[in-house]
Amino acid sequence: MRKGTMCRYEPALLDLIDARTSLKPGDVVRVCHPYGCPKPGTMGHAHVETLDGEFVGLVQCASLIPVRRERVKHGCVDDS
């Protein structure tokens, strides 16, 4: 994962069992790198924010499925 990557949230097992965010499956988020925190992908986790820039929290990288920006812009986030 890289900072700025837009992803669809599909919770992996640990995020299902011990959810620390208010994200719902299918939510589109952006990977961020808050000051003083480890880089995205460190130990399989990444911090995420909404597309408006509101910080959400820490999730597993396995829960994040990258989506293309064009699909989000046109309202079609099903990247399958």
Sequence and secondary structure as in RCSB ss.txt:
>XXXX:A:sequence
MRKGTMCRYEPALLDLIDARTSLKPGDVVRVCHPYGCPKPGTMGHAHVETLDGEFVGLVQCASLIPVRRERVKHG
CVDDS
>XXXX:A:secstr
  TT EEEE   HHHHHS  S   TT EEEEE  TTS  TTGGGEEEEE TTS EEEEEEGGGEEE  HHHHHTT
     
